[in-house]
Amino acid sequence: DAGVIQSPRHEVTEMGQEVTLRCKPISGHDYLFWYRQTMMRGLELLIYFNNNVPIDDSGMPEDRFSAKMPNASFSTLKIQPSEPRDSAVYFCASSLEGQGADTQYFGPGTRLTVL
Amino acid sequence: GQSLEQPSEVTAVEGAIVQINCTYQTSGFYGLSWYQQHDGGAPTFLSYNALDGLEETGRFSSFLSRSDSYGYLLLQELQMKDSASYFCAVPGAAGNKLTFGGGTRVLVKP
């Protein structure tokens, strides 16, 4: 199993630019999560999907952030326009219904730097 | 809401034992998970306790006391490769959503 795949691994952009982060969950998993990790705020859940449907987006910081899951094998997190405070590592994770709420499998993350 | 408290940092020498405590406040409790994250890496699942007591997995053990809203992760026979951050986490009532603690950075010295 390839695990959760994220791209790009690193992204450097300038303030005001649009940023799109991509995630491919583990095949067969029906939950997908987007997290953001910073030194100041720790690991924060931004949004999660169940069977491609957004369930809880209460962690999305503001309207500049949006996430989609057009099919079971692909999701995007978009920031438009980006700001320096968005600099963080963004993780995607997936899990399987019935496996319990305990086990999530994380991708390698995308390190975003907004100048 | 959910909140979890754990120490920010622990230092120990190789071969020693380290206990990382986690206290939680939740609206409904379904279990306590532990994740490990090496610098520059992704969190990886270590253990999960749904019931009171001790769960042992090799050198690592996890304990839960639901009456005390408390759990801990025990790292035994510490090795240099155990230097990492360790997070406790609790699932919510809806789906598989997890809330993470702030993490405990463990530094293992020779």
gemmi code that builds the backbone of each chain (N, CA, C; Angstrom):
import gemmi

chains = {
    "A": [
        ("ASP", (0.842, -1.184, 0.000), (0.000, 0.000, 0.000), (0.884, 1.242, 0.000)),
        ("ALA", (0.544, 2.212, -0.862), (1.388, 3.386, -0.999), (1.213, 4.354, 0.154)),
        ("GLY", (0.175, 4.203, 0.939), (-0.080, 5.168, 1.998), (-0.740, 6.412, 1.436)),
        ("VAL", (-0.921, 7.399, 2.287), (-1.514, 8.665, 1.861), (-0.459, 9.456, 1.094)),
        ("ILE", (-0.849, 9.975, -0.049), (0.079, 10.710, -0.907), (-0.326, 12.175, -0.938)),
        ("GLN", (0.648, 13.052, -0.730), (0.396, 14.486, -0.795), (1.364, 15.144, -1.772)),
        ("SER", (0.865, 16.172, -2.427), (1.737, 16.960, -3.299), (1.284, 18.408, -3.297)),
        ("PRO", (2.201, 19.349, -3.463), (3.646, 19.113, -3.456), (4.148, 18.877, -2.040)),
        ("ARG", (5.396, 18.481, -1.876), (5.953, 18.307, -0.548), (6.383, 19.644, 0.041)),
        ("HIS", (6.800, 20.528, -0.822), (7.194, 21.867, -0.398), (6.619, 22.876, -1.383)),
        ("GLU", (6.167, 24.009, -0.847), (5.621, 25.053, -1.693), (6.038, 26.385, -1.112)),
        ("VAL", (6.663, 27.191, -1.949), (7.019, 28.549, -1.556), (6.303, 29.490, -2.512)),
        ("THR", (5.564, 30.416, -1.964), (4.792, 31.316, -2.802), (4.814, 32.713, -2.198)),
        ("GLU", (4.318, 33.647, -2.954), (4.267, 35.023, -2.469), (2.855, 35.363, -2.015)),
        ("MET", (2.800, 36.251, -1.061), (1.517, 36.700, -0.537), (0.588, 37.113, -1.666)),
        ("GLY", (-0.664, 36.683, -1.570), (-1.651, 37.036, -2.569), (-1.861, 35.973, -3.629)),
        ("GLN", (-0.911, 35.044, -3.732), (-1.030, 33.987, -4.731), (-1.965, 32.889, -4.254)),
        ("GLU", (-2.510, 32.156, -5.232), (-3.343, 31.004, -4.915), (-2.464, 29.780, -4.718)),
        ("VAL", (-2.814, 28.985, -3.705), (-2.069, 27.768, -3.418), (-3.049, 26.601, -3.414)),
        ("THR", (-2.683, 25.520, -4.075), (-3.515, 24.313, -4.070), (-2.691, 23.125, -3.604)),
        ("LEU", (-3.163, 22.497, -2.543), (-2.523, 21.310, -1.996), (-3.374, 20.099, -2.355)),
        ("ARG", (-2.705, 18.991, -2.644), (-3.407, 17.810, -3.144), (-3.173, 16.607, -2.247)),
        ("CYS", (-4.176, 15.727, -2.229), (-4.090, 14.542, -1.378), (-4.784, 13.363, -2.038)),
        ("LYS", (-4.114, 12.219, -1.967), (-4.719, 10.957, -2.391), (-4.766, 10.059, -1.156)),
        ("PRO", (-5.958, 9.721, -0.665), (-6.041, 8.883, 0.529), (-5.723, 7.424, 0.214)),
        ("ILE", (-5.605, 6.632, 1.262), (-5.405, 5.200, 1.091), (-6.668, 4.615, 0.451)),
        ("SER", (-6.469, 3.770, -0.548), (-7.585, 3.191, -1.267), (-8.521, 2.442, -0.310)),
        ("GLY", (-9.815, 2.750, -0.430), (-10.797, 2.078, 0.408), (-11.159, 2.836, 1.671)),
        ("HIS", (-10.326, 3.808, 2.044), (-10.652, 4.604, 3.224), (-11.781, 5.573, 2.893)),
        ("ASP", (-12.694, 5.736, 3.851), (-13.845, 6.579, 3.568), (-13.868, 7.889, 4.349)),
        ("TYR", (-12.834, 8.114, 5.167), (-12.692, 9.400, 5.848), (-11.401, 10.064, 5.373)),
        ("LEU", (-11.495, 11.382, 5.156), (-10.303, 12.143, 4.787), (-10.279, 13.420, 5.617)),
        ("PHE", (-9.097, 13.724, 6.143), (-8.932, 14.856, 7.048), (-7.838, 15.776, 6.517)),
        ("TRP", (-8.019, 17.068, 6.699), (-6.967, 18.055, 6.453), (-6.607, 18.714, 7.785)),
        ("TYR", (-5.296, 18.695, 8.095), (-4.786, 19.315, 9.314), (-3.750, 20.372, 8.944)),
        ("ARG", (-3.558, 21.307, 9.872), (-2.496, 22.284, 9.761), (-1.685, 22.215, 11.042)),
        ("GLN", (-0.352, 22.255, 10.910), (0.502, 22.190, 12.085), (1.464, 23.367, 12.101)),
        ("THR", (1.456, 24.102, 13.206), (2.401, 25.188, 13.439), (2.931, 25.072, 14.854)),
        ("MET", (4.028, 25.727, 15.113), (4.590, 25.702, 16.466), (3.630, 26.344, 17.450)),
        ("MET", (3.002, 27.426, 17.018), (2.148, 28.180, 17.934), (0.829, 27.467, 18.230)),
        ("ARG", (0.225, 26.864, 17.227), (-1.132, 26.346, 17.372), (-1.204, 24.818, 17.405)),
        ("GLY", (-0.057, 24.161, 17.184), (-0.059, 22.707, 17.222), (-0.742, 22.117, 16.001)),
        ("LEU", (-1.342, 20.951, 16.192), (-1.984, 20.212, 15.110), (-3.481, 20.503, 15.158)),
        ("GLU", (-3.969, 21.193, 14.126), (-5.368, 21.616, 14.098), (-6.100, 20.929, 12.954)),
        ("LEU", (-7.288, 20.436, 13.239), (-8.132, 19.883, 12.194), (-8.826, 21.021, 11.457)),
        ("LEU", (-8.678, 21.037, 10.141), (-9.314, 22.083, 9.348), (-10.691, 21.651, 8.867)),
        ("ILE", (-10.747, 20.467, 8.274), (-11.983, 19.957, 7.693), (-11.856, 18.462, 7.532)),
        ("TYR", (-13.006, 17.744, 7.558), (-12.938, 16.347, 7.201), (-14.156, 15.923, 6.386)),
        ("PHE", (-13.925, 14.893, 5.596), (-14.920, 14.357, 4.665), (-15.236, 12.903, 5.035)),
        ("ASN", (-16.462, 12.518, 4.789), (-16.863, 11.124, 4.883), (-17.547, 10.766, 3.575)),
        ("ASN", (-17.023, 9.751, 2.912), (-17.567, 9.377, 1.602), (-17.707, 10.589, 0.680)),
        ("ASN", (-16.661, 11.382, 0.641), (-16.506, 12.538, -0.243), (-17.355, 13.745, 0.161)),
        ("VAL", (-18.112, 13.633, 1.227), (-18.989, 14.729, 1.652), (-18.342, 15.460, 2.835)),
        ("PRO", (-18.236, 16.798, 2.767), (-17.677, 17.528, 3.915), (-18.601, 17.413, 5.127)),
        ("ILE", (-18.044, 17.000, 6.249), (-18.834, 16.782, 7.455), (-18.672, 17.926, 8.451)),
        ("ASP", (-17.448, 18.382, 8.617), (-17.179, 19.402, 9.610), (-16.064, 20.301, 9.092)),
        ("ASP", (-16.406, 21.537, 8.798), (-15.401, 22.495, 8.324), (-15.211, 23.622, 9.330)),
        ("SER", (-15.552, 23.353, 10.575), (-15.480, 24.406, 11.594), (-14.049, 24.862, 11.873)),
        ("GLY", (-13.078, 24.063, 11.481), (-11.693, 24.447, 11.703), (-11.087, 25.273, 10.581)),
        ("MET", (-11.798, 25.453, 9.513), (-11.283, 26.258, 8.401), (-11.190, 27.704, 8.869)),
        ("PRO", (-10.009, 28.297, 8.792), (-9.796, 29.590, 9.436), (-10.645, 30.727, 8.866)),
        ("GLU", (-10.850, 30.750, 7.595), (-11.636, 31.844, 7.012), (-11.949, 31.507, 5.562)),
        ("ASP", (-12.666, 32.444, 4.931), (-13.157, 32.161, 3.582), (-12.050, 32.003, 2.553)),
        ("ARG", (-10.859, 32.345, 2.911), (-9.760, 32.183, 1.962), (-9.423, 30.707, 1.761)),
        ("PHE", (-9.880, 29.879, 2.690), (-9.603, 28.449, 2.616), (-10.831, 27.714, 2.075)),
        ("SER", (-10.568, 26.771, 1.170), (-11.651, 25.922, 0.680), (-11.096, 24.538, 0.409)),
        ("ALA", (-11.933, 23.533, 0.555), (-11.508, 22.156, 0.312), (-12.582, 21.425, -0.471)),
        ("LYS", (-12.114, 20.536, -1.337), (-13.037, 19.737, -2.148), (-12.584, 18.294, -2.162)),
        ("MET", (-13.540, 17.415, -2.410), (-13.222, 16.006, -2.602), (-14.126, 15.493, -3.722)),
        ("PRO", (-13.706, 15.660, -4.954), (-14.545, 15.312, -6.099), (-14.781, 13.818, -6.252)),
        ("ASN", (-13.863, 13.005, -5.718), (-14.057, 11.558, -5.768), (-13.312, 10.908, -4.603)),
        ("ALA", (-13.451, 9.626, -4.479), (-12.915, 8.918, -3.309), (-11.396, 8.874, -3.262)),
        ("SER", (-10.731, 9.233, -4.341), (-9.292, 9.095, -4.374), (-8.559, 10.421, -4.506)),
        ("PHE", (-9.258, 11.536, -4.297), (-8.588, 12.814, -4.501), (-9.275, 13.935, -3.720)),
        ("SER", (-8.431, 14.768, -3.106), (-8.950, 15.938, -2.413), (-7.974, 17.089, -2.587)),
        ("THR", (-8.504, 18.307, -2.552), (-7.667, 19.495, -2.627), (-8.007, 20.448, -1.500)),
        ("LEU", (-6.991, 21.169, -1.072), (-7.148, 22.275, -0.126), (-6.572, 23.505, -0.812)),
        ("LYS", (-7.404, 24.523, -0.957), (-6.989, 25.706, -1.676), (-6.978, 26.924, -0.763)),
        ("ILE", (-5.977, 27.745, -0.921), (-5.882, 28.997, -0.176), (-5.773, 30.126, -1.201)),
        ("GLN", (-6.741, 31.034, -1.156), (-6.766, 32.118, -2.120), (-7.429, 33.343, -1.525)),
        ("PRO", (-6.717, 34.461, -1.347), (-5.274, 34.623, -1.551), (-4.488, 34.167, -0.338)),
        ("SER", (-3.269, 33.735, -0.538), (-2.438, 33.272, 0.575), (-1.835, 34.461, 1.326)),
        ("GLU", (-1.563, 34.237, 2.610), (-0.952, 35.250, 3.460), (0.201, 34.610, 4.237)),
        ("PRO", (1.165, 35.406, 4.690), (2.311, 34.846, 5.427), (1.893, 34.000, 6.636)),
        ("ARG", (0.805, 34.354, 7.300), (0.373, 33.587, 8.474), (-0.163, 32.211, 8.115)),
        ("ASP", (-0.330, 31.938, 6.829), (-0.751, 30.605, 6.399), (0.429, 29.637, 6.331)),
        ("SER", (1.629, 30.143, 6.522), (2.820, 29.289, 6.491), (2.720, 28.234, 7.585)),
        ("ALA", (2.819, 26.973, 7.187), (2.616, 25.854, 8.109), (2.895, 24.562, 7.348)),
        ("VAL", (2.821, 23.449, 8.060), (2.808, 22.146, 7.404), (1.364, 21.664, 7.371)),
        ("TYR", (0.912, 21.311, 6.196), (-0.459, 20.836, 6.022), (-0.431, 19.328, 5.790)),
        ("PHE", (-1.153, 18.623, 6.645), (-1.223, 17.168, 6.542), (-2.604, 16.739, 6.077)),
        ("CYS", (-2.607, 15.719, 5.291), (-3.824, 15.012, 4.930), (-3.750, 13.644, 5.617)),
        ("ALA", (-4.879, 13.164, 6.086), (-4.932, 11.853, 6.727), (-6.192, 11.139, 6.276)),
        ("SER", (-6.175, 9.828, 6.331), (-7.380, 9.067, 6.001), (-7.575, 7.947, 7.012)),
        ("SER", (-8.810, 7.497, 7.104), (-9.118, 6.384, 7.992), (-10.312, 5.611, 7.445)),
        ("LEU", (-10.554, 4.488, 8.086), (-11.553, 3.553, 7.598), (-12.681, 3.432, 8.599)),
        ("GLU", (-13.904, 3.596, 8.122), (-15.086, 3.403, 8.961), (-15.040, 2.015, 9.577)),
        ("GLY", (-15.348, 1.953, 10.863), (-15.358, 0.658, 11.525), (-14.034, 0.323, 12.168)),
        ("GLN", (-12.991, 1.001, 11.754), (-11.690, 0.766, 12.382), (-11.604, 1.499, 13.699)),
        ("GLY", (-12.591, 2.351, 13.916), (-12.587, 3.130, 15.146), (-12.040, 4.506, 14.895)),
        ("ALA", (-12.360, 5.383, 15.812), (-11.928, 6.770, 15.649), (-10.467, 6.933, 16.024)),
        ("ASP", (-9.808, 5.853, 16.352), (-8.477, 5.961, 16.903), (-7.388, 6.064, 15.858)),
        ("THR", (-7.538, 5.413, 14.757), (-6.410, 5.259, 13.850), (-6.581, 6.075, 12.592)),
        ("GLN", (-5.730, 7.057, 12.438), (-5.674, 7.819, 11.204), (-4.292, 7.652, 10.601)),
        ("TYR", (-4.242, 7.606, 9.286), (-2.980, 7.444, 8.574), (-2.662, 8.768, 7.893)),
        ("PHE", (-1.537, 9.322, 8.274), (-1.156, 10.643, 7.791), (-0.241, 10.543, 6.575)),
        ("GLY", (-0.419, 11.505, 5.677), (0.520, 11.676, 4.583), (1.762, 12.392, 5.067)),
        ("PRO", (2.755, 12.553, 4.180), (4.027, 13.162, 4.577), (3.940, 14.661, 4.814)),
        ("GLY", (2.852, 15.278, 4.382), (2.676, 16.714, 4.613), (3.200, 17.572, 3.484)),
        ("THR", (2.657, 18.779, 3.416), (3.147, 19.815, 2.503), (3.610, 20.992, 3.348)),
        ("ARG", (4.878, 21.336, 3.203), (5.397, 22.488, 3.947), (5.197, 23.732, 3.099)),
        ("LEU", (4.326, 24.605, 3.553), (3.975, 25.817, 2.816), (4.651, 27.028, 3.440)),
        ("THR", (5.321, 27.777, 2.605), (5.920, 29.045, 3.028), (5.352, 30.151, 2.160)),
        ("VAL", (4.727, 31.128, 2.798), (4.174, 32.277, 2.084), (5.016, 33.499, 2.441)),
        ("LEU", (5.648, 34.064, 1.436), (6.557, 35.193, 1.670), (5.833, 36.548, 1.601)),
    ],
    "B": [
        ("GLY", (-16.769, 21.049, 24.209), (-15.531, 20.953, 23.464), (-14.580, 19.958, 24.072)),
        ("GLN", (-13.434, 19.842, 23.443), (-12.409, 18.901, 23.893), (-11.136, 19.670, 24.200)),
        ("SER", (-10.450, 19.312, 25.302), (-9.132, 19.875, 25.567), (-8.270, 18.812, 26.205)),
        ("LEU", (-6.991, 18.820, 25.855), (-6.035, 17.844, 26.382), (-4.789, 18.560, 26.853)),
        ("GLU", (-4.259, 18.148, 27.982), (-3.047, 18.728, 28.540), (-1.972, 17.665, 28.662)),
        ("GLN", (-0.778, 17.992, 28.182), (0.365, 17.117, 28.326), (1.601, 17.978, 28.478)),
        ("PRO", (2.664, 17.451, 29.113), (3.871, 18.266, 29.304), (4.491, 18.603, 27.964)),
        ("SER", (5.194, 19.715, 27.919), (5.747, 20.161, 26.636), (7.030, 19.427, 26.267)),
        ("GLU", (7.809, 19.048, 27.277), (9.105, 18.437, 26.960), (9.570, 17.517, 28.085)),
        ("VAL", (10.234, 16.443, 27.692), (10.828, 15.508, 28.645), (12.191, 15.102, 28.097)),
        ("THR", (13.194, 15.050, 28.968), (14.533, 14.613, 28.581), (14.928, 13.405, 29.416)),
        ("ALA", (15.523, 12.409, 28.767), (15.954, 11.207, 29.477), (17.137, 10.604, 28.738)),
        ("VAL", (17.814, 9.647, 29.383), (18.968, 9.002, 28.770), (18.570, 7.664, 28.179)),
        ("GLU", (19.376, 7.177, 27.298), (19.145, 5.867, 26.693), (18.980, 4.803, 27.776)),
        ("GLY", (18.038, 3.905, 27.568), (17.805, 2.827, 28.511), (16.843, 3.166, 29.619)),
        ("ALA", (16.537, 4.449, 29.764), (15.640, 4.883, 30.843), (14.179, 4.646, 30.481)),
        ("ILE", (13.299, 4.984, 31.431), (11.854, 4.894, 31.232), (11.268, 6.300, 31.319)),
        ("VAL", (10.362, 6.601, 30.411), (9.709, 7.912, 30.397), (8.198, 7.707, 30.412)),
        ("GLN", (7.515, 8.483, 31.223), (6.059, 8.451, 31.261), (5.525, 9.812, 30.838)),
        ("ILE", (4.672, 9.821, 29.830), (4.069, 11.059, 29.329), (2.600, 11.051, 29.732)),
        ("ASN", (2.238, 12.003, 30.575), (0.873, 12.071, 31.070), (-0.013, 12.917, 30.180)),
        ("CYS", (-1.273, 12.586, 30.162), (-2.266, 13.331, 29.377), (-3.563, 13.392, 30.171)),
        ("THR", (-4.007, 14.591, 30.469), (-5.320, 14.762, 31.096), (-6.244, 15.416, 30.080)),
        ("TYR", (-7.494, 15.042, 30.130), (-8.406, 15.515, 29.098), (-9.732, 15.959, 29.696)),
        ("GLN", (-10.371, 16.853, 28.969), (-11.740, 17.272, 29.274), (-12.523, 17.148, 27.978)),
        ("THR", (-13.540, 16.326, 28.000), (-14.291, 16.078, 26.775), (-15.785, 16.071, 27.054)),
        ("SER", (-16.539, 16.394, 26.033), (-17.994, 16.261, 26.106), (-18.328, 14.912, 25.500)),
        ("GLY", (-18.256, 13.878, 26.325), (-18.390, 12.512, 25.814), (-17.003, 11.935, 25.601)),
        ("PHE", (-16.799, 10.699, 26.006), (-15.458, 10.103, 25.883), (-15.566, 8.761, 25.174)),
        ("TYR", (-14.671, 8.571, 24.185), (-14.727, 7.345, 23.382), (-13.404, 6.607, 23.357)),
        ("GLY", (-12.380, 7.210, 23.965), (-11.093, 6.544, 24.000), (-9.961, 7.547, 23.894)),
        ("LEU", (-8.749, 7.066, 24.108), (-7.557, 7.922, 24.065), (-6.518, 7.286, 23.147)),
        ("SER", (-6.049, 8.069, 22.199), (-5.044, 7.587, 21.249), (-3.710, 8.271, 21.506)),
        ("TRP", (-2.656, 7.632, 21.032), (-1.310, 8.215, 21.082), (-0.672, 8.132, 19.698)),
        ("TYR", (-0.004, 9.232, 19.327), (0.691, 9.308, 18.049), (2.125, 9.767, 18.293)),
        ("GLN", (3.017, 9.302, 17.429), (4.424, 9.696, 17.478), (4.742, 10.494, 16.224)),
        ("GLN", (5.531, 11.551, 16.380), (5.950, 12.330, 15.223), (7.422, 12.701, 15.348)),
        ("HIS", (8.239, 12.198, 14.428), (9.633, 12.610, 14.371), (9.741, 13.949, 13.662)),
        ("ASP", (10.805, 14.687, 13.978), (11.011, 15.982, 13.346), (10.984, 15.840, 11.828)),
        ("GLY", (10.176, 16.667, 11.191), (10.083, 16.643, 9.734), (9.202, 15.529, 9.193)),
        ("GLY", (8.648, 14.721, 10.092), (7.827, 13.601, 9.640), (6.354, 13.803, 9.917)),
        ("ALA", (5.583, 12.787, 9.656), (4.144, 12.818, 9.871), (3.795, 12.072, 11.152)),
        ("PRO", (2.692, 12.432, 11.790), (2.250, 11.653, 12.948), (1.937, 10.223, 12.539)),
        ("THR", (2.340, 9.284, 13.386), (2.011, 7.881, 13.146), (1.351, 7.299, 14.394)),
        ("PHE", (0.373, 6.464, 14.173), (-0.412, 5.887, 15.254), (0.435, 4.943, 16.098)),
        ("LEU", (0.294, 5.068, 17.440), (1.001, 4.172, 18.346), (0.047, 3.229, 19.074)),
        ("SER", (-0.997, 3.804, 19.699), (-1.860, 2.960, 20.520), (-3.186, 3.648, 20.762)),
        ("TYR", (-4.130, 2.850, 21.247), (-5.476, 3.342, 21.532), (-6.024, 2.596, 22.735)),
        ("ASN", (-6.582, 3.338, 23.694), (-7.239, 2.747, 24.852), (-8.694, 3.192, 24.880)),
        ("ALA", (-9.603, 2.235, 24.825), (-11.021, 2.537, 24.977), (-11.487, 2.208, 26.394)),
        ("LEU", (-10.805, 1.248, 27.013), (-11.170, 0.807, 28.357), (-10.050, 1.094, 29.336)),
        ("ASP", (-10.388, 1.134, 30.620), (-9.384, 1.356, 31.653), (-8.335, 0.244, 31.636)),
        ("GLY", (-7.120, 0.630, 31.982), (-6.074, -0.363, 32.123), (-4.896, -0.087, 31.226)),
        ("LEU", (-4.009, -1.045, 31.207), (-2.734, -0.913, 30.511), (-2.736, -1.756, 29.238)),
        ("GLU", (-2.314, -1.129, 28.136), (-2.139, -1.836, 26.863), (-0.647, -1.826, 26.531)),
        ("GLU", (-0.075, -2.994, 26.303), (1.360, -3.065, 26.039), (1.629, -3.463, 24.594)),
        ("THR", (2.526, -2.700, 23.967), (2.939, -3.016, 22.603), (4.450, -2.867, 22.539)),
        ("GLY", (5.155, -3.955, 22.782), (6.610, -3.902, 22.763), (7.146, -3.028, 23.882)),
        ("ARG", (8.002, -2.078, 23.537), (8.599, -1.218, 24.553), (7.641, -0.118, 25.011)),
        ("PHE", (6.574, 0.082, 24.261), (5.626, 1.147, 24.587), (4.362, 0.567, 25.220)),
        ("SER", (3.859, 1.263, 26.220), (2.604, 0.878, 26.860), (1.753, 2.126, 27.023)),
        ("SER", (0.446, 1.939, 27.007), (-0.454, 3.070, 27.229), (-1.482, 2.683, 28.274)),
        ("PHE", (-1.786, 3.650, 29.130), (-2.689, 3.419, 30.255), (-3.833, 4.418, 30.208)),
        ("LEU", (-4.986, 3.985, 30.670), (-6.151, 4.868, 30.728), (-6.912, 4.667, 32.033)),
        ("SER", (-7.309, 5.809, 32.627), (-8.230, 5.798, 33.759), (-9.352, 6.771, 33.424)),
        ("ARG", (-10.483, 6.243, 33.036), (-11.587, 7.109, 32.620), (-12.160, 7.889, 33.795)),
        ("SER", (-12.139, 7.302, 34.971), (-12.681, 8.006, 36.137), (-11.839, 9.228, 36.487)),
        ("ASP", (-10.553, 9.186, 36.157), (-9.660, 10.308, 36.443), (-9.440, 11.204, 35.231)),
        ("SER", (-10.052, 10.865, 34.097), (-9.845, 11.603, 32.830), (-8.351, 11.746, 32.576)),
        ("TYR", (-7.664, 10.631, 32.624), (-6.194, 10.642, 32.610), (-5.665, 9.414, 31.898)),
        ("GLY", (-4.596, 9.621, 31.189), (-3.902, 8.503, 30.589), (-2.430, 8.805, 30.498)),
        ("TYR", (-1.641, 7.795, 30.212), (-0.213, 8.041, 29.987), (0.340, 7.070, 28.972)),
        ("LEU", (1.437, 7.503, 28.377), (2.219, 6.660, 27.479), (3.542, 6.379, 28.165)),
        ("LEU", (3.907, 5.118, 28.240), (5.141, 4.713, 28.905), (6.125, 4.211, 27.860)),
        ("LEU", (7.264, 4.838, 27.814), (8.322, 4.429, 26.892), (9.423, 3.767, 27.699)),
        ("GLN", (9.699, 2.501, 27.433), (10.700, 1.762, 28.195), (11.933, 1.494, 27.339)),
        ("GLU", (13.031, 1.239, 28.022), (14.303, 0.934, 27.338), (14.550, 1.947, 26.217)),
        ("LEU", (14.520, 3.204, 26.602), (14.605, 4.278, 25.621), (15.787, 4.103, 24.672)),
        ("GLN", (15.513, 4.407, 23.396), (16.554, 4.389, 22.379), (16.608, 5.773, 21.738)),
        ("MET", (17.741, 6.059, 21.106), (17.914, 7.370, 20.482), (16.788, 7.631, 19.470)),
        ("LYS", (16.344, 6.593, 18.790), (15.329, 6.769, 17.767), (13.960, 7.134, 18.352)),
        ("ASP", (13.830, 7.042, 19.677), (12.574, 7.424, 20.321), (12.463, 8.938, 20.503)),
        ("SER", (13.520, 9.667, 20.208), (13.454, 11.127, 20.259), (12.446, 11.593, 19.222)),
        ("ALA", (11.374, 12.191, 19.696), (10.248, 12.571, 18.833), (9.247, 13.326, 19.682)),
        ("SER", (8.187, 13.796, 19.038), (7.057, 14.364, 19.767), (5.960, 13.322, 19.860)),
        ("TYR", (5.285, 13.312, 21.002), (4.224, 12.339, 21.251), (2.939, 13.098, 21.579)),
        ("PHE", (1.874, 12.744, 20.887), (0.593, 13.429, 21.029), (-0.463, 12.479, 21.564)),
        ("CYS", (-1.219, 12.938, 22.546), (-2.428, 12.214, 22.894), (-3.582, 12.848, 22.109)),
        ("ALA", (-4.628, 12.068, 21.861), (-5.740, 12.547, 21.055), (-7.016, 11.828, 21.469)),
        ("VAL", (-8.127, 12.537, 21.347), (-9.416, 11.920, 21.659), (-10.351, 12.065, 20.469)),
        ("PRO", (-11.116, 11.010, 20.174), (-12.105, 11.109, 19.105), (-13.361, 11.787, 19.604)),
        ("GLY", (-14.084, 12.400, 18.659), (-15.350, 13.017, 19.002), (-16.496, 12.072, 18.730)),
        ("ALA", (-17.687, 12.545, 19.019), (-18.867, 11.708, 18.850), (-19.197, 11.481, 17.393)),
        ("ALA", (-18.846, 12.472, 16.570), (-19.212, 12.418, 15.160), (-18.069, 11.876, 14.331)),
        ("GLY", (-18.300, 10.767, 13.709), (-17.315, 10.221, 12.786), (-16.004, 9.903, 13.448)),
        ("ASN", (-14.949, 10.070, 12.718), (-13.633, 9.714, 13.207), (-12.797, 10.921, 13.579)),
        ("LYS", (-13.436, 12.044, 13.837), (-12.712, 13.280, 14.126), (-11.872, 13.146, 15.383)),
        ("LEU", (-10.606, 13.592, 15.333), (-9.699, 13.556, 16.466), (-9.311, 14.969, 16.888)),
        ("THR", (-9.214, 15.177, 18.211), (-8.642, 16.403, 18.760), (-7.326, 16.028, 19.430)),
        ("PHE", (-6.258, 16.730, 19.059), (-4.922, 16.408, 19.545), (-4.500, 17.330, 20.684)),
        ("GLY", (-3.705, 16.782, 21.612), (-3.042, 17.601, 22.603), (-1.895, 18.359, 21.974)),
        ("GLY", (-1.237, 19.193, 22.768), (-0.176, 20.026, 22.240), (1.117, 19.297, 21.940)),
        ("GLY", (1.236, 18.060, 22.397), (2.424, 17.271, 22.113), (3.484, 17.391, 23.187)),
        ("THR", (4.205, 16.302, 23.413), (5.336, 16.266, 24.349), (6.578, 15.905, 23.562)),
        ("ARG", (7.553, 16.783, 23.601), (8.805, 16.520, 22.899), (9.710, 15.709, 23.819)),
        ("VAL", (10.091, 14.516, 23.369), (10.987, 13.655, 24.146), (12.369, 13.699, 23.517)),
        ("LEU", (13.338, 14.046, 24.335), (14.723, 14.088, 23.889), (15.488, 12.997, 24.617)),
        ("VAL", (16.056, 12.068, 23.863), (16.833, 10.980, 24.445), (18.311, 11.297, 24.255)),
        ("LYS", (19.051, 11.288, 25.383), (20.473, 11.585, 25.339), (21.288, 10.310, 25.549)),
        ("PRO", (22.500, 10.289, 24.995), (23.335, 9.083, 25.152), (23.701, 8.858, 26.607)),
    ],
}
model = gemmi.Model(1)
for chain_id, residues in chains.items():
    chain = gemmi.Chain(chain_id)
    for i, (resn, *xyz) in enumerate(residues, 1):
        res = gemmi.Residue()
        res.name, res.seqid = resn, gemmi.SeqId(i, " ")
        for name, pos in zip(("N", "CA", "C"), xyz):
            atom = gemmi.Atom()
            atom.name, atom.element = name, gemmi.Element(name[0])
            atom.pos, atom.b_iso = gemmi.Position(*pos), 0.0
            res.add_atom(atom)
        chain.add_residue(res)
    model.add_chain(chain)
structure = gemmi.Structure()
structure.add_model(model)
structure.setup_entities()
